Amino acid sequence: MLAVAKFNPRTEKAPEAVAFGAAVREHRKAREWTQEQLAERAGVSALQIGFCERGDNVPRLALILRIAQALRVRPGELLDHIRVKSG
């Protein structure tokens, strides 16, 4: 019998991750780049860019910096509009 791990997707995405991903997508599309092109310029996989743009995970600082550098924007331009809930 073959054992298969069940995939349990997160039911709610972090709003901050979704907002960051939307900013990345907006900047990428403004340059008319594919996810693969951005990934190559950032030195990461296209899967990471896809996860990031969909808000599927909260990116680490290193990824934020790589993406910002590839897009030639300040990291803050990808983060400034994000509001964090307090409490």
Buried (B, 14 or more C-beta within 10 A) or exposed (E): EEEEEEEEEEEEBBEBBBBBBBBBBEBBEEEEBEBEBBBBBBEBEBEBBBBBBBBBBEBEEEBBBBBBBBBEBEBEEBBEEBEEEEE
